[in-house]
Amino acid sequence: MAAPTEQVVGCVEEAAAEEKPRILEPGAAPFGNFPHYSRFHSPEERLRLLPPELLRQLFPRSSETRPILGLDVGCNSGDLSVALYKHFLSQRDGETCSDATGELCFLCCDIDPVLVERAKKECPFPDALTFITLDFMNQKSQKVLLNSFLNQFGRSVFDIGFCMSVTMWIHLNHGDHGLWEFLAHLSSLCHYLLVEPQPWKCYRAAARRVRKLGLNDFDHFHSLAIRGDMASQIVRILTQDHGMELVCCFGNTNWDRSLLLFRTKQTTETQPIPESLIEEWKRKEEVTNLETVRWESIDTNKEVVKRFHAES
Ligand SMILES: C[S@@+](CC[C@H](N)C(=O)[O-])C[C@H]1O[C@@H](n2cnc3c(N)ncnc32)[C@H](O)[C@@H]1O
């Protein structure tokens, strides 16, 4: 394991790789399929930024009981999926809601079958979390597998998607167009989308690591035109090209990754954002370093997105 100081300033992917990457190709984790990823980028570090009641407030229960459907893309061995599930069922005091059974159902997918098998075996909530092996970039199997899950609930889209520390791996392996398409699919599949993009320094670290291992560079690394401030780039693609709107930036993790919540403009037109969340996010804005929350403030989000576009 890397020295703690190096982990704090460096990139978690690099730290994870130093702990014996799992083998798909000798010595590599070419998709970010690290076997113990959560040891380096802990679920708690992300959860502490997210209000536990977030989903209950975004999707208030109506008289018809229908579960909130979540899609976790790039779930690895499921540690974060399970932690998100527990977190969103809990109250502020950490207690689990008593009437929570059946409230949330997640479909969690990963390209690495070994990680998915581990996730299935270790999942404490097998009725609520379904793990499948899926290369999300394979459109055909993506459509079949996701639809078969959604059909069970008579639905055609997910309420919320989670895309946590995955965008870089899609980008490195599929190039600019691949990243653009990936975000297009996600935005068409989910009303809300929570994204944790890896910053550009992680791209350099990943490229350095494959070089150190004597492996070929990522096909696309040198030709990527989408680069630099990756959080801003992802905001730009989702809001300008894919009809989403930035709702909130929940701040940054210790690893310098922002947690960004988007929703489709269609959702914006039909569902107002709950007042309580607006208040919560205003409060957060007051206590958070403004430098790290350039796009925060839900009630002025249109203005903020406009400003963001003007700056980028
Ligand atoms: C760095 S890990 C992040 C794991 C987890 N989301 C988290 O934040 O703790 C990235 C995950 O994305 C998965 N992944 C990469 N490309 C993928 C693809 N095309 N389809 C599905 N999963 C993919 C990798 O196998 C890996 O488990």
The ligand as a Gaussian input file, in Angstrom:
#p B3LYP/6-31G(d) Opt

LIG

0 1
 C      -12.587000       2.525000      -9.877000
 S      -13.852000       1.346000      -9.801000
 C      -15.166000       2.187000      -8.962000
 C      -16.002000       1.247000      -8.126000
 C      -17.192000       1.882000      -7.389000
 N      -18.109000       2.506000      -8.302000
 C      -16.721000       2.874000      -6.373000
 O      -16.711000       4.070000      -6.668000
 O      -16.337000       2.448000      -5.274000
 C      -14.438000       1.370000     -11.472000
 C      -15.309000       0.185000     -11.807000
 O      -15.884000       0.374000     -13.099000
 C      -15.929000      -0.879000     -13.761000
 N      -16.043000      -0.657000     -15.216000
 C      -15.134000      -0.096000     -16.039000
 N      -15.566000      -0.104000     -17.311000
 C      -16.813000      -0.673000     -17.298000
 C      -17.782000      -0.958000     -18.290000
 N      -17.548000      -0.697000     -19.583000
 N      -18.941000      -1.539000     -17.920000
 C      -19.179000      -1.831000     -16.613000
 N      -18.285000      -1.604000     -15.627000
 C      -17.115000      -1.023000     -15.954000
 C      -14.623000      -1.537000     -13.335000
 O      -14.603000      -2.930000     -13.513000
 C      -14.506000      -1.108000     -11.876000
 O      -15.038000      -2.061000     -10.993000

